[in-house]
Amino acid sequence: MKSFDVVVIGAGPGGYVAAIRASQCGLKTALIEKDKDLGGTCLLRGCIPTKSLLHSADLYEEMQHAGDHGIVVKGLSFDFAGVQKARTKIVRKSAAGVAYLMKKNKIEVISGYGKIKDKHTIEVEKDGKKESVAAKAIILATGSVPRHIPFAKVDGKHIVTSDELQLFKEPPKSLLVLGAGAVGVEMASVFSRFGTQTTIVEMLDRVLPIEDKEVSEELAKVLQKKGIEILVSSKVEKIETKKGHALVSLKTPKGQEEKKFETVLIAVGRAPVTENLGLENVGLKANSKGFIDVNDMMQTSVPNIYAIGDILPTAQLAHLASAEAMVAVNHFAGRHPQPIVATQVPSCTYCDPEVASVGLSEEAAIAQGYKVKVGKFPFSAIGKARIVGKVDGFVKVVSDARYDEVLGVHMIGVQATNLIAEACAALRLECTTEELAHTIHPHPTLAEAVLEAAHATMGHAVHI
């Protein structure tokens, strides 16, 4: 039986980062993965392929407005097979990159399904054959899968999850998106721009309900302007698949409705993969929703077994999984890492316009007892936004009125998912609004919206 210092189960952005960091710490490391490729859901079925589809949709939409900039485009169309070819190429190259990193860092990759046998042993099964490996520390990074709903059986054509929809050879003529979280609005943003008649249904009273309320309201307004129908405070009660379509029974604020769609996307969240992991063999137990509890060093109640990523009851974000991987490995290696601060974890949604945030929303800050001051600045008043023809949205800064500390930054607009990194650094460094406003930003850039929002929080935005 082979022995390792660290064995990681799951090769997503949590698992493979944990393996790399463990090797960098001088620890003999193995990585177990049941898929034939490395990278996990994020690289193979989630973050990377969907962003490729979004980029293709962005390019197609931008070319439709090329005439606004003096560029003549005749006979514009799209080839969805080519769109999918680009997606596949990017995924394959990214997966190959992870495999290269495993070789570079001398990490042994073990193909198969990993299951805990005891607190220092993992059993790996592949093609009916089993082998065991020993480990001083075990890191569980098994990720998540799309949640299903009991009255809608996924058939891969008329009722699908994001796993199936992203592989479609042609855009459906009509699409119902059930759920207005990140996956739902991103997929709606892709297919609506490729000509699909798109409707979003959300049980709660707004799209992207985890975001600041003003951001959610702005996103709904822009998506509707782009032709996407949005039904909030609404519920799908029944779905029947018939030849060529799905018949959907809806309960909306206007009453009962029946609508036909070629395809229904189930985007109601993701479920942690914690079943059949052998948790019971070491006295571990997932909670009622399938998540595993850990301390701030990512340790489970069995000290040498760590858990990271989507199987924790925290935000299911690739960048958070990677950060948790660093904490877990550095803790086992005796490097005394700092715990992750939940309010410093950015949230990003790559629809059009993009949405990004970090820290407390205005509502959350008030609920926690802060007296807040708020500043907003629209992208429409930013020269670079006008240049690129993307003027929807704004940047919003929420600060503590007493000590001036920045509590949260919320963005909707062009390149928001890139611009949020500045705000992440500001919160990490406990920056004040005044310090942010006095930080010189280059001109002309989109980042000036952050500068102006900070000035607005202090009562004196310049360019509006």
N, C-alpha and C positions, 0 to 999 in steps of 0.2 A: 504494500500500500504506500503510495506516494504521500509525503508530508510537506506541508507549507506553513509559513508564518500566517498568511492571510489567504482565505479563499472567498471570492466574491461570487454570488449567485445572481446572474442577470447582467447583460452587457449593454444597457442603455447609458444615457449620459450621467447617471449616478454610478452605475456599476463599473463602466470602463474607466471613468475618472478615478474611482477608488482604487482600481487595480494599478493604474499608472502612478498615483501618488504613493501607494504602498511600495512599489518597486523603487521609486525615487528615494524612499526612506530606508532602502537597503533590506527590505523584507522580501523573502521568497514568496511569490504570489501566483495564484491560479485564478482564472476566470471561467466560470461555467455558464454556457448559453445553449438554450434549446433550439433557437433559430439557426439556420445555416449561415446567416450573415450577422455581423456584430453591429451594434448601434441602437438596438431596442426600438420601441414604438416611435420615439422622437425622430430618429433618423430614417427608419424604414417605412413608417406608416403615418407619422404625425407632423412634427415641426418642419422638417426639411422638405418632404414632398408637397405639403400643402402650401408652403411659402413659395415653392417653385411655380405651382399653379397660380397663386396670387400674383407673382411677378409677371407671368405671361398675360394675365388679365389686365394688369397695370399697363403693360406695353401696348396691348390692343386698344385700351381706352385712350391712352395718351396719343396714339397715332390718329385716332379719330378727331383729335383737336390740334393736329399738327399745323393745320392751316392758320390757326391763331398766331403762329410764330413764323409764318412765311414759308413753311415747308409743304410742298405739294405732294399729296399721296393719292394715287388713283387706283381704283379697284381694290380697296382694302378688304381683306377677309382673313379668316383664321383657319388653320388646319389643326383640328384637335388631336389628330394622331401625332403631329409634330409637337404639340404642347405636351402630350404624354411622353413622347420620346425624350424631350428635354428633362422632364421630371425624373424619368428612369435613369438617365445618364448621371444626373446630379446625385441621386440616391446611391447608385453603384460606386461612384467615385468617392463619396463620403464614407461608405461602408469599407471600401478598400483602404481608406485613410486610417480608420480605426484599427483594422487588421495590421497595418504597417506599424502603428504605434505599439501594438502588443509585442510584435517582434523586436522593435527597437528597444523596448524596455524589458525584454527577456521575461515576459509574462506567459505562462503556459495556459493556452486556451483549451478547455475541455468541452467537447461538444456532447450535449445531452441534457436531460432533465435532472436538476439538482434537488435533493431532498435531505433535510437534516435527519441523521440517524441517532446521534447523541451530540452533546455540546462541543465535541471536537472532531466529529466525523460527518462527512456528507456522502450520500450515496448518489451516484450518477447513472442514469439509465438511458440507453440509446439502442434502438432496434432490438429490444428484448434482452439486451446484455447489460449487466450491472457491474460497476466498479466502485470502490470506496476510496476517498482521499481524506487525509487528516489535516487539521488546521488548528493553530493556536487561537486564531480569531476568524469568525465567520461574519460576512457582511451580506445582508439580504437586500437585494435591489431588483426585485422581480416585476416592478412596474404595475401597469393597469391596463384594462381593456374597456371598450365602450360599454356603458350600461344599456340593458335592454328593458323594454316595458312588456308586461305580461300579455297584453291584448294585441300585440303587433309582432308577429314572427318575422324575423329578418329573412328575406328570400334572395337578397343580392341584386334584385332588379327593381321591384316596386317599393319594397321596404328595406332600407339599408342603414348601415352606420357609416361613419367617415372612412372606415377601412375599405368598404366596397365602393363608395361614391368616388373616391379619388382615383379609382382604376377604370371608371367608365370610358368607353371608347368614343362616345359622343355625349354632349350635354343633353340632359333630358329636356323635353319641351316645357314641362312644368315641375316645380319642386316645392314641397312643403317642408320647412325646416322646423322640427319640433324641439324647441329649446333655443333661447337667445343668449347663451353664454359664448365664450370665445370660439369654440368649434362651430357653433351654429352660424354666427354672424360672419365668420371667415368663409365658410362654404357658400353662404348666400352671396357674399361679395365676389367670389369666384364665378359661380355659374350664372348669376344675373347678368354679368357683363359679357358672357358668352351667349346671351340670348334666351336664357331660361326664364320663364315667368315664375317669379319666386315669392313665396309667402313665408313669413316667420311667425310662429305661434309661441307665446311665452305665458306661463301660469302667473308669474309675478307681474307687477304693474309697470315694468320698464325693461328695455333691453340692457344687456350687460349689468345686471342688478348688483354686482359686487363693486361697481365703479361709483364715483361721485355722481350724485343725481343730475347735476347740470351737464356732465359729460354724457350720461345716458340719454338725456333729452336731446342733446345736440346730435348724437349719433342717429337716433331714430329719425330726426328731421332730415338729415342728409341722406340716409338710406331710402327714405320715402321719396325724396327728390330724385333719386336714381331709379325709381320705379319698383322698389321692393315693398310689398304689402306687409304691414306689421300689425299683428293682433296680440295685444297684451291683455293681462287679466283674463286670459282665455285658456281653454283646456280641450285637448283631444280626448274624446270619450270612446271612440270606436274607429277601427280601420278595417275595411274589407278590401281584399285584393280581387279584382275582376280582370277580365282579359284586357290588357293594354293600359290599365290604370289602377289607382287605389282610391276608394271612396271613403272619405273622412268625415266623421260626425264631430262637429265642433260646438262647444258652449262658449259663447262670447258675451260681452256686456250687452250686445244687441239681441241676444237670444240664441236659439239653436240654429245651426247652419250645416249644410252638407256641401262639400266641395270635392271635385275630382282633381287628382294630380297623377302625373305619370310616375313620380317617385316621391317617397317620403323619407326624409333623413331623420333618424333618431339621434338627437344630440343633447341628451339629458344628463350628461356627466359621464364619469369613468369610474369603474369599480376596481379596487385593489386586487392584485393577484396574490392571495395569501392562502388559498386552499391547497391541500395536498403538498404542503411544504415540510411537513413533519414537525410543525410547531409543538404538537402535543408530546412529542418524544423528549422534549426538554422542559416541559411545563409552561410553555408560552401559549397565549391565547389571544386571538384577534378579537376586537370589540364587535358589537352587534352589526356594524357596517363593514366589517372585514379589515379594518385598519389595525396596525400594531403601534402600541404606545412605547415611547422611548424617553430618556432624559435629555438634557440639553447637550450631551456629548454623543447622542444617537445610540446609546446603549439600551438594549432591552432589559428586562428583569434578569436575564442571564448575562452577566457582565461581559463575557467574551463574544457575545452575539450582538451585532449592530444591525440596525435597519435604517434605510434611507429611501428618499424618493416618494413615488406615488403611493406606496403602501403605508405611509404615515398620515395621520389626520391633519395634515398641513396642506398648503396650496400645492396642486399638482403641476409643477413647473419644472422644466428641464434644468434651468439655471439654478433653481433651489436644490434639486437633487445633486447637482455637481458640487454645490457649496456644502451640502450635508455630507457628501463623500469625503471632502477634505477634512471636515471636523472629525468624522469617525476615524479615519486613518491616522490623522495627527494625534488624536487622543490615544489610540492603541500604541502608537510609536513613542508616546511620552513627551510630545511636543507642546502640550498645554494650549490647545486652541481656544479662541474666544467663541462663546456660544453665538448662534445665529439670532439676530433680532428680527422678529416677524415683521415689524413695521418698516424695516429697511429692505424688504424683498420686493423688487419691482414686478408689476403685472403688465403684460403686453398682449394686445390683440391686434392682429395684422390685417384687419379688414381695411376697406377704403371709405373714409379716412381712418388712419391708424389711431389706436387708443393706448395710452400708457399712463401708469401712475406708480407712485411710491409714497408710503406713509399714510397718514390719516386723511380720510375725506373730511369735508366740512361737517357733515352730519355726525361722523364718528368722533371728531374732536370735541364737538359740543356735548355729545353724549358722555364723554369722559370727563366733562367738567371744565374744559378749557374755555376761556374767553378768547375768541378768535378774531383775527383780521384777515380779510381775503382780498386778493388782487387778481384780476383777469386781463388778458390781453389777446386780441384776435389776430389770427394769422393774416387776415385781410389787410392789416395795417403794416405788414412786414414786406419790405421790398423783394426779398428773395422768394417769398411765397408767390408774389405776383409774377415774378420772372418765370417760375416753373409752372404757373397756372394752377396752383393748389392753394386756395384761400379759405377753404372751410375750416372751422374749428378755432380752438383757443388754447392758451396755457393758463392754468389757475394755480395760484400759490396760496396755501393755507398756513398761517403762522399764529404763534401764541402771542396775544396782545400784551401780555405782562413782560415776558423776557425776550420777545422778538424771534424766538427760535422757529425755524421752518419745521412745520409738522407734517406737511404733505405737499406734493406737487402732482397735478393732474393735467393730462394733455389729450387733446383730440385734434388730429391734423396731420399734415404731411411730415413723414419721418419722425413721428412721435416716439416710436420704439427705439430709435437711436438717440434722440434728444434726452430721453429720460435718464440716461447714464449720469449726466451732470447733476441731476437732482438726487440720484442715489449717493453720489459722493458728498453732496451738501448735507444730507441727513446723517450720513455716517460720521461726518466731522462736526455735527451739531451746529451747523451754520445758521447765522441769523439772516433775516430778510435784508438787513442793511448791508451785511457782508456780500450777499449775493448780488444786490443792486450795485455795489461798488466794484464788482468783478468785471473787468473790461472784456467785452465780447466782440469778436471780429465782425466787420461789416463788409458786404451784405451777407448775412447768414440767417438760417432759420432759427438758430439758437438765440438770436436777439429777442425772440418772443419770451424766452425765460427771463432775460434781463428786464424786459419791459413789464412782465407780470410781477416781478419783484418790486420794481418802482411803483407799480399800481397798488401793491399791498401797502406801501408807505404813503399812498395818496397823491403821487405825482408821476404817472406814466408820461413819457415824453412825446411819443409819436401818435397820440390820439387825443 
